[in-house]
Amino acid sequence: MKITFIGHASILIETHGISILSDPWWRGPCFGAQWWVYPAPAVDTLKNITPDYIYISHGHNDHLHPGTLKGFSRTTVILVAASSNMAGFIRDMGFTVVEVGDEAIALGSEGVSCRIMPTYSDDTLMAISDDCEVCLNINDALHSAPAAVQETVAARLKELYPVIDYVFCGYGTASHFPNCYVIPGKNSAATAAYRQTYFNRQWARLINRLDPRFGFPFAADVVFLEEDLQWANEPMHNSERPTDAFRELFPQSAVSVVDIAPGYVIEQGTTCTAKLWKPLSIDALRCDLGEQIARANRYGSVTGEALGEVATLLQGVLDAHRDYLLSYERNYRFFIRFRNSDAGILIEKRGRHLELKQIDTKDGDLPAFDVMYTTRLQYLRNSLEQRYGNEILFVGSGGIFEYADRESAGKNLHREFQVLLRKPGKTRLRRYGNSLKPVYKLKQAVKRMLGHKSENLYDLNAWTVYASQVAANERPMSAK
C-alpha cells in the first residue's frame, strides 16, 4: 500500500492497481471567501493519475468542494456513506456514486476492501484494507466527537481491524468558536492556542487508542485571509503540535507519529518522501497568497434594497421564534453591522417586546449594544434563506461577535443571537425541552449538586483566556 498526502484532508491510496483519493480541495476557497488551503496541496503528484475512486467524507465545503471535484473525470467513482445525503448532489454533477455502508465492499478484484462508517454529526470515516495493510482515514469524524462516541467507534474499529497500519486523523478546530469573539480583556492568541491544544490532545488519545503502526495528523491545512482573522493563523498552527502532545502523553508508545506536509509519501511502512510540517509564518503567508488576500478582503457594496430584504428575512425569524425569544429572561440589544456599509440592523428585546429596526451609522456612531455581529450581507442572506447557509457563519468563521462587556460573554448571550442568524427549521424551539420551566431548572440544580458535568465545547466562559489569567498564570475555566 502506497499513501501520498496531497494536502488538508486529501490522501491518495494506491494498492493492487486501485487508486482512492479523499476529499479533494485546492481550487479556490471554501465557505465563501473564508477558508483557504495552505500550504499548497501537492497536486503535481496527481498529474498522470485518474483516481478510480474518490471518497467524500461529509458535506462540509472543505471536503465536498464542487469547484475542485468538477475537474475530475466522470469515469471516477465517488464513494459516500450510505447514511449521507450527498449522493444526489454529486450524481447531478455527472458522477457515478456508490453508497457504502458499515459492511465492507470490494474495490476491484485483487482483495482491496472499503468500509465507510458514520460516526457523529454527519461525519464518516473510511477503512481500506488490501489483506496486507489497513489504512483508516478518520478526517474530522472523531476528534471533536463526545468521548462516548469516540470509544464506541474505536472499539468497533479494533474489533474489525486488530492490526492497523496507518491512521490519518484530523485535529483542526473547524469552527468559528472561539476565535470569532471579541471580549474586553480577552487574550486572543492565548485563547486560540488553548483551544488548539485541546484538539491536539484529542488526536493523541485517539491514536493511542487505535494503536496503529503510524499516526498522521492532517485535515487542518486552513488559513484565514480576512484582515480581522489573520492574527489567528500563527497560534492555531504553531502552538503545541499533535505529535508533540502524543509523545508527552504516551512516551512508552511504539506508534510512530509523523507531522506530515503535502507531498509526504509512505509505502509498505517505509517513508519514501519525507515532506514534514514547518511552522507557519504570517510574512510568508502574505507573500505567497497576496492575490488571495486581496480577494478575501474585497467586499461588495450594500444597497438599500438588499438591506431591506435582509431585514424582512430577519423579521420572519423573529416572528417564527417569537415565543422562544420572549421566554429569555434578560433584555438585550443585538446589532448587526455589514462590511462595506454604513447601515446596520438593531434587534432589541425589552420584557415582552421585540423590535427590529434599520440603523444608519454613517456618522461613525454605533448604537449601544450588548453583542454586535459583523459580517457580509450576502453571508447573512444565505444563512437566512438556505438550509445549510449558516455554515459559512458558524463553521467558516464568516462573521465576528463583539461583546460590550465580559459579564454578557460569561452568560453566552451570543447563543440567543445565533438563533436569529439562521433559517428557521420545521421544529419548534423549546427552551426547557419538554419540561415546564420550574421543573427544568430544578433538574439542572440537582445535576449541579450531584456533580454531573458534561463537557461543553462551546461555552465562552470556559474557553476564553483573559489577559489577567495569562499574567497570573491561571488556567481557563475548562481546565479547572
C-alpha positions as CSV (number, residue, x, y, z in Angstrom):
1,M,0.0,0.0,0.0
2,K,1.3,3.4,-1.0
3,I,-0.1,6.6,0.5
4,T,0.5,10.1,-0.6
5,F,-0.6,13.1,1.5
6,I,-1.9,15.6,-1.1
7,G,-3.0,18.3,1.4
8,H,-5.6,19.2,4.0
9,A,-7.9,16.2,4.1
10,S,-6.8,14.7,0.8
11,I,-4.8,11.5,0.7
12,L,-4.2,9.2,-2.3
13,I,-4.1,5.4,-1.5
14,E,-2.7,3.2,-4.2
15,T,-2.8,-0.6,-3.9
16,H,-3.2,-3.6,-6.2
17,G,-3.8,-1.3,-9.2
18,I,-6.5,0.6,-7.4
19,S,-6.3,4.3,-6.5
20,I,-8.6,6.0,-3.9
21,L,-8.4,9.8,-3.4
22,S,-10.2,11.5,-0.5
23,D,-11.8,14.9,0.0
24,P,-10.0,16.9,-2.8
25,W,-9.9,20.7,-2.2
26,W,-7.5,23.0,-3.9
27,R,-9.3,25.1,-6.5
28,G,-10.3,28.3,-4.7
29,P,-11.6,29.0,-1.2
30,C,-14.4,27.4,0.7
31,F,-17.1,28.7,3.0
32,G,-17.4,31.8,0.8
33,A,-14.1,33.5,0.9
34,Q,-13.3,32.5,4.5
35,W,-11.1,29.3,4.3
36,W,-8.1,29.0,2.1
37,V,-5.9,25.8,1.9
38,Y,-2.3,26.4,2.9
39,P,0.4,25.1,2.5
40,A,-0.4,24.4,-1.2
41,P,-1.5,20.8,-1.8
42,A,0.8,18.6,-3.8
43,V,-1.4,18.3,-6.8
44,D,1.5,17.6,-9.1
45,T,1.6,14.1,-7.8
46,L,-1.8,13.6,-9.4
47,K,-0.7,14.8,-12.8
48,N,-0.7,11.4,-14.5
49,I,-3.3,9.8,-12.3
50,T,-7.0,9.4,-12.8
51,P,-8.3,8.1,-9.5
52,D,-10.5,5.1,-9.7
53,Y,-12.4,6.3,-6.6
54,I,-12.9,9.5,-4.6
55,Y,-14.1,9.2,-1.1
56,I,-16.1,12.2,0.2
57,S,-16.3,12.0,4.0
58,H,-19.0,14.6,4.6
59,G,-20.7,17.7,3.3
60,H,-18.6,20.5,4.7
61,N,-17.2,22.6,1.9
62,D,-13.6,21.7,2.6
63,H,-14.4,18.1,2.0
64,L,-17.1,18.3,-0.6
65,H,-15.7,21.1,-2.8
66,P,-17.6,21.3,-6.1
67,G,-15.0,23.6,-7.7
68,T,-12.3,21.0,-7.2
69,L,-14.5,17.9,-7.8
70,K,-15.7,19.1,-11.2
71,G,-12.2,18.9,-12.5
72,F,-12.1,15.1,-12.3
73,S,-13.0,12.6,-15.0
74,R,-16.6,11.4,-14.8
75,T,-15.1,7.8,-15.0
76,T,-14.0,8.3,-11.4
77,V,-16.5,6.7,-9.0
78,I,-17.4,8.7,-5.9
79,L,-17.7,6.8,-2.6
80,V,-20.0,8.2,0.2
81,A,-21.6,6.8,3.3
82,A,-25.0,5.1,2.7
83,S,-26.3,7.3,5.5
84,S,-25.3,10.6,3.9
85,N,-27.4,13.0,1.9
86,M,-24.7,13.9,-0.6
87,A,-25.3,11.2,-3.3
88,G,-28.0,13.1,-5.2
89,F,-25.9,16.4,-5.4
90,I,-22.8,14.5,-6.7
91,R,-24.8,12.5,-9.2
92,D,-26.2,15.8,-10.5
93,M,-22.5,16.7,-11.3
94,G,-22.3,13.7,-13.6
95,F,-20.5,11.2,-11.4
96,T,-21.4,7.6,-10.6
97,V,-21.9,7.4,-6.8
98,V,-21.6,4.2,-4.7
99,E,-23.2,4.4,-1.2
100,V,-21.1,2.3,1.1
101,G,-22.4,1.0,4.4
102,D,-20.8,-0.5,7.5
103,E,-20.3,-3.8,5.6
104,A,-17.1,-3.8,3.6
105,I,-17.3,-3.8,-0.2
106,A,-14.7,-4.9,-2.7
107,L,-12.9,-2.4,-4.8
108,G,-11.6,-4.1,-7.9
109,S,-10.8,-7.9,-7.9
110,E,-7.4,-8.0,-6.0
111,G,-8.5,-8.2,-2.4
112,V,-9.0,-4.5,-1.7
113,S,-12.0,-3.7,0.5
114,C,-13.6,-0.5,1.7
115,R,-15.8,0.3,4.6
116,I,-17.4,3.7,5.4
117,M,-18.7,4.2,8.9
118,P,-20.9,7.0,10.2
119,T,-19.7,8.5,13.4
120,Y,-21.1,11.8,14.7
121,S,-22.9,14.8,13.4
122,D,-23.0,13.5,9.7
123,D,-19.2,12.7,9.7
124,T,-17.9,9.4,8.5
125,L,-14.6,7.6,8.3
126,M,-13.2,5.2,5.7
127,A,-11.2,2.0,6.2
128,I,-9.2,0.5,3.4
129,S,-7.7,-3.0,3.6
130,D,-5.7,-4.9,1.0
131,D,-5.2,-8.1,3.0
132,C,-1.7,-6.9,3.9
133,E,-2.2,-3.5,5.4
134,V,-5.0,-1.3,6.8
135,C,-5.4,2.4,6.5
136,L,-8.0,4.4,8.4
137,N,-9.0,7.8,7.1
138,I,-10.7,9.4,10.1
139,N,-10.6,13.0,8.9
140,D,-13.0,15.1,11.1
141,A,-15.0,12.2,12.3
142,L,-13.8,11.7,15.9
143,H,-11.5,14.3,17.4
144,S,-14.4,16.7,18.3
145,A,-17.0,13.9,19.0
146,P,-18.1,13.1,22.6
147,A,-15.9,10.7,24.5
148,A,-18.6,8.0,24.4
149,V,-18.8,8.2,20.6
150,Q,-15.0,8.1,20.3
151,E,-14.8,4.9,22.5
152,T,-17.7,3.2,20.7
153,V,-16.2,3.8,17.3
154,A,-12.6,3.0,18.4
155,A,-13.8,-0.3,19.9
156,R,-15.6,-1.3,16.8
157,L,-12.6,-0.5,14.6
158,K,-10.3,-2.5,16.8
159,E,-12.7,-5.4,16.6
160,L,-12.8,-5.2,12.8
161,Y,-9.1,-4.5,12.4
162,P,-7.0,-5.8,15.3
163,V,-3.8,-4.7,13.5
164,I,-4.0,-1.2,12.0
165,D,-1.1,0.2,10.0
166,Y,-1.9,3.8,9.2
167,V,-4.3,6.3,10.8
168,F,-4.9,9.7,9.3
169,C,-6.8,11.7,11.8
170,G,-7.9,15.4,11.9
171,Y,-7.1,17.8,14.7
172,G,-8.4,21.2,13.5
173,T,-10.8,23.4,15.4
174,A,-13.1,23.6,12.3
175,S,-15.4,26.3,13.8
176,H,-15.8,30.0,14.3
177,F,-15.5,29.3,18.0
178,P,-13.8,30.9,20.0
179,N,-11.6,32.9,17.6
180,C,-14.5,34.9,16.2
181,Y,-15.4,36.5,19.5
182,V,-14.1,39.9,20.7
183,I,-14.4,40.3,24.5
184,P,-12.9,43.1,26.7
185,G,-9.8,41.7,28.3
186,K,-9.5,38.6,26.1
187,N,-6.1,37.4,25.1
188,S,-7.0,36.2,21.6
189,A,-3.7,34.4,20.8
190,A,-3.7,32.5,24.1
191,T,-7.3,31.6,23.5
192,A,-6.7,30.2,20.0
193,A,-3.6,28.3,21.2
194,Y,-5.5,26.8,24.2
195,R,-8.4,25.6,22.0
196,Q,-6.0,24.1,19.5
197,T,-4.1,22.3,22.3
198,Y,-7.3,20.6,23.3
199,F,-7.8,19.1,19.9
200,N,-4.2,18.2,19.6
201,R,-4.6,16.1,22.7
202,Q,-7.8,14.6,21.4
203,W,-5.9,13.5,18.4
204,A,-3.2,12.0,20.6
205,R,-5.6,10.0,22.7
206,L,-7.4,8.6,19.6
207,I,-4.1,7.5,18.1
208,N,-3.1,5.8,21.3
209,R,-6.5,4.0,21.5
210,L,-6.3,2.7,17.9
211,D,-2.6,1.8,18.3
212,P,-1.6,1.8,14.6
213,R,2.0,1.5,13.3
214,F,1.9,5.1,12.1
215,G,-0.3,8.0,13.1
216,F,-0.5,11.1,11.0
217,P,-2.3,14.5,11.8
218,F,-4.0,16.1,8.8
219,A,-7.1,17.9,7.7
220,A,-6.1,21.2,9.3
221,D,-4.3,23.0,6.4
222,V,-6.6,26.0,6.6
223,V,-5.7,29.7,6.9
224,F,-7.9,32.8,7.3
225,L,-7.0,35.7,5.0
226,E,-9.6,38.2,6.1
227,E,-7.8,41.0,8.0
228,D,-9.9,40.5,11.1
229,L,-8.8,36.9,11.5
230,Q,-5.3,36.7,10.1
231,W,-3.9,37.0,13.6
232,A,-5.3,33.5,14.4
233,N,-3.2,31.6,11.9
234,E,0.1,31.5,13.8
235,P,-1.3,30.5,17.3
236,M,-3.5,27.8,15.6
237,H,-0.7,26.3,13.6
238,N,2.3,27.0,15.7
239,S,1.2,26.1,19.2
240,E,1.8,22.6,20.6
241,R,1.7,20.1,17.7
242,P,-0.4,17.0,18.0
243,T,2.6,14.8,17.5
244,D,4.4,16.5,20.4
245,A,1.3,16.1,22.6
246,F,1.3,12.3,21.8
247,R,4.9,11.9,22.8
248,E,4.3,13.8,26.0
249,L,1.1,11.8,26.9
250,F,2.3,8.4,25.8
251,P,6.1,8.3,25.9
252,Q,6.2,4.5,26.0
253,S,4.1,4.0,22.9
254,A,5.5,2.1,19.9
255,V,3.4,4.1,17.5
256,S,5.4,6.2,15.1
257,V,3.7,9.6,14.8
258,V,4.8,11.8,11.9
259,D,3.9,15.5,11.4
260,I,3.5,15.4,7.7
261,A,3.3,18.1,4.9
262,P,1.8,17.9,1.4
263,G,3.9,15.6,-0.7
264,Y,4.7,13.1,2.0
265,V,4.7,9.5,0.8
266,I,4.8,6.3,2.7
267,E,4.8,2.8,1.1
268,Q,4.7,-0.5,2.9
269,G,5.8,1.1,6.1
270,T,8.7,3.0,4.7
271,T,8.8,6.7,4.2
272,C,9.6,7.4,0.5
273,T,9.3,11.2,0.5
274,A,9.8,12.9,3.9
275,K,7.9,16.1,3.5
276,L,7.3,17.3,7.1
277,W,5.4,20.1,8.7
278,K,7.0,23.5,9.1
279,P,5.9,26.4,11.3
280,L,3.6,28.9,9.6
281,S,5.0,32.4,9.0
282,I,2.5,35.2,8.6
283,D,5.0,37.1,6.5
284,A,5.5,34.1,4.1
285,L,1.7,33.6,4.0
286,R,1.2,37.2,2.9
287,C,3.9,36.8,0.3
288,D,2.6,33.5,-1.1
289,L,-1.1,34.5,-1.1
290,G,-1.1,38.2,-1.9
291,E,-3.8,37.9,-4.6
292,Q,-6.0,35.7,-2.5
293,I,-5.7,38.1,0.5
294,A,-6.9,40.9,-1.7
295,R,-9.9,38.8,-2.8
296,A,-10.7,37.7,0.7
297,N,-10.9,41.4,1.8
298,R,-12.9,42.6,-1.2
299,Y,-16.5,43.4,-0.1
300,G,-19.4,44.2,-2.4
301,S,-21.5,47.3,-1.8
302,V,-24.7,47.1,0.2
303,T,-27.7,48.7,-1.4
304,G,-30.7,49.9,0.5
305,E,-32.9,47.4,-1.3
306,A,-30.7,44.5,-0.3
307,L,-30.6,45.7,3.3
308,G,-34.4,45.9,3.3
309,E,-34.7,42.4,2.0
310,V,-32.4,41.0,4.8
311,A,-34.3,43.0,7.4
312,T,-37.5,41.3,6.1
313,L,-35.9,37.9,6.4
314,L,-34.8,38.7,9.9
315,Q,-38.3,39.8,10.8
316,G,-39.5,36.5,9.6
317,V,-37.2,34.7,12.0
318,L,-38.4,36.9,14.9
319,D,-42.0,36.0,14.1
320,A,-41.2,32.3,13.7
321,H,-39.4,32.1,17.1
322,R,-41.2,34.8,19.0
323,D,-42.4,32.6,21.9
324,Y,-39.0,31.1,22.3
325,L,-37.2,34.5,22.2
326,L,-39.6,36.1,24.6
327,S,-39.0,33.3,27.1
328,Y,-35.4,34.5,27.6
329,E,-35.2,36.2,31.0
330,R,-32.9,39.1,30.1
331,N,-33.3,42.2,27.9
332,Y,-30.7,42.7,25.2
333,R,-29.7,44.8,22.2
334,F,-28.2,42.9,19.3
335,F,-26.6,44.9,16.4
336,I,-25.8,43.5,13.0
337,R,-23.1,45.5,11.1
338,F,-22.4,44.8,7.5
339,R,-19.0,45.1,5.9
340,N,-18.5,48.0,3.5
341,S,-21.7,49.6,4.7
342,D,-22.8,52.5,7.0
343,A,-26.1,50.7,7.7
344,G,-27.0,48.0,10.2
345,I,-29.9,46.3,11.9
346,L,-30.7,46.6,15.6
347,I,-32.8,43.9,17.4
348,E,-33.9,44.8,20.8
349,K,-35.8,42.8,23.5
350,R,-37.4,44.7,26.4
351,G,-39.6,42.5,28.5
352,R,-42.3,41.0,26.3
353,H,-41.5,43.4,23.4
354,L,-39.2,42.5,20.4
355,E,-38.3,45.2,17.9
356,L,-36.2,45.3,14.7
357,K,-35.1,48.5,13.0
358,Q,-32.6,49.6,10.5
359,I,-29.8,51.9,11.8
360,D,-27.7,54.4,9.9
361,T,-24.1,54.7,11.2
362,K,-22.5,56.9,8.5
363,D,-21.5,59.4,11.2
364,G,-19.5,56.7,12.9
365,D,-21.8,56.5,15.9
366,L,-22.7,52.9,16.7
367,P,-25.9,52.2,18.7
368,A,-25.5,50.9,22.3
369,F,-25.4,47.1,22.1
370,D,-24.8,44.0,24.2
371,V,-23.5,42.0,21.3
372,M,-22.6,43.2,17.8
373,Y,-22.1,40.9,14.8
374,T,-20.1,42.0,11.8
375,T,-20.5,40.0,8.6
376,R,-21.1,40.3,4.8
377,L,-24.7,41.0,3.9
378,Q,-24.6,38.1,1.4
379,Y,-23.4,35.7,4.0
380,L,-26.3,36.6,6.3
381,R,-28.8,36.4,3.4
382,N,-27.5,32.9,2.6
383,S,-27.8,31.8,6.2
384,L,-31.4,33.1,6.4
385,E,-32.5,31.6,3.1
386,Q,-30.6,28.3,2.7
387,R,-30.8,25.1,4.7
388,Y,-27.1,24.9,5.3
389,G,-26.4,28.6,4.7
390,N,-25.4,29.2,8.3
391,E,-22.2,27.0,7.8
392,I,-20.4,30.0,6.3
393,L,-21.0,31.9,9.5
394,F,-20.6,29.2,12.2
395,V,-18.2,26.7,10.6
396,G,-16.4,29.0,8.1
397,S,-15.9,31.9,10.5
398,G,-17.9,34.3,8.3
399,G,-18.5,37.0,11.0
400,I,-17.3,38.4,14.3
401,F,-19.2,38.6,17.5
402,E,-18.2,41.5,19.7
403,Y,-19.3,41.8,23.3
404,A,-19.7,45.1,25.1
405,D,-18.7,43.5,28.4
406,R,-17.3,40.4,29.9
407,E,-20.3,39.6,32.0
408,S,-22.6,39.1,29.0
409,A,-19.9,36.9,27.4
410,G,-19.9,34.7,30.5
411,K,-23.7,34.2,30.0
412,N,-23.1,33.1,26.4
413,L,-25.6,35.8,25.2
414,H,-24.5,35.2,21.6
415,R,-26.4,31.9,21.6
416,E,-29.6,33.9,21.7
417,F,-28.3,36.0,18.8
418,Q,-27.3,32.9,16.7
419,V,-31.0,31.8,16.7
420,L,-31.7,35.0,14.7
421,L,-29.0,34.5,12.2
422,R,-30.1,31.2,10.6
423,K,-33.1,30.0,8.6
424,P,-35.8,28.7,10.9
425,G,-36.3,24.9,10.8
426,K,-39.5,23.0,10.9
427,T,-39.2,22.0,14.6
428,R,-40.4,24.5,17.2
429,L,-37.7,25.7,19.5
430,R,-38.2,24.8,23.2
431,R,-36.0,26.5,25.8
432,Y,-36.8,24.0,28.5
433,G,-37.2,20.8,26.4
434,N,-40.5,19.0,27.2
435,S,-40.5,20.2,30.8
436,L,-42.1,23.2,32.5
437,K,-39.6,26.0,33.4
438,P,-39.6,25.3,37.2
439,V,-39.1,21.5,36.6
440,Y,-36.3,22.1,34.1
441,K,-34.4,24.5,36.5
442,L,-34.9,22.0,39.4
443,K,-33.4,19.2,37.3
444,Q,-30.4,21.4,36.4
445,A,-29.9,22.3,40.0
446,V,-29.9,18.7,41.1
447,K,-27.4,17.8,38.4
448,R,-25.1,20.5,39.7
449,M,-25.5,19.3,43.3
450,L,-24.6,15.8,42.2
451,G,-21.6,17.0,40.4
452,H,-22.9,15.9,37.0
453,K,-21.0,17.9,34.4
454,S,-20.9,17.4,30.6
455,E,-18.1,18.8,28.5
456,N,-19.3,21.9,26.6
457,L,-17.0,22.8,23.7
458,Y,-18.9,26.0,23.0
459,D,-19.0,27.7,26.4
460,L,-17.3,31.1,26.1
461,N,-16.7,31.3,29.8
462,A,-14.8,28.0,29.7
463,W,-12.8,28.5,26.6
464,T,-11.8,32.2,26.7
465,V,-8.3,33.0,28.1
466,Y,-8.1,36.5,29.5
467,A,-5.1,38.7,29.7
468,S,-5.4,38.7,33.5
469,Q,-5.2,34.9,33.6
470,V,-2.1,34.9,31.5
471,A,-0.5,37.5,33.7
472,A,-1.4,35.5,36.9
473,N,-0.5,32.1,35.1
474,E,-4.1,30.9,35.8
475,R,-5.8,28.2,33.7
476,P,-9.1,28.9,31.9
477,M,-12.4,27.6,33.4
478,S,-12.5,24.5,31.2
479,A,-9.1,23.4,32.5
480,K,-10.2,23.6,36.2
